Amino acid sequence: MKKRSLTAVILVILAVIITVIVVDFLRNRPDRRGENPFALKVDQYREVDPELISHEETRNLSLGSMKGSAITYYKGKLYIAGDSSLVKILTDGSASEQFDILPDPTSLLV
């Protein structure tokens, strides 16, 4: 008798587990899900009020093959570090000096 009751309890537990799995599967089908509450909505940021723009790009500076990783502005000169060199750029956009430094700088203080 104990074997039968144990078998019946195990069958009931298995039936409950299978029922929970089937119900969970049917509820979470893609066509039955609601809207994703964590979806990233960026539509409101596509257009910026011109009143909020305080700076404007005036020129593009070519760094050649150097990939810049640090930049600072000091006494009318722009200093850009990257790869294993430091370039000093004048206000007219021309590079005045270039120095060799340790590779891969992450910050710059002049």
Secondary structure as GFF3:
##gff-version 3
##sequence-region A 1 110
A	DSSP	alpha_helix	2	27	.	.	.	ID=ss1
A	DSSP	three_ten_helix	30	32	.	.	.	ID=ss2
A	DSSP	three_ten_helix	43	45	.	.	.	ID=ss3
A	DSSP	three_ten_helix	50	52	.	.	.	ID=ss4
A	DSSP	beta_strand	68	74	.	.	.	ID=ss5
A	DSSP	beta_strand	77	82	.	.	.	ID=ss6
A	DSSP	beta_strand	85	89	.	.	.	ID=ss7
A	DSSP	beta_strand	95	100	.	.	.	ID=ss8
###
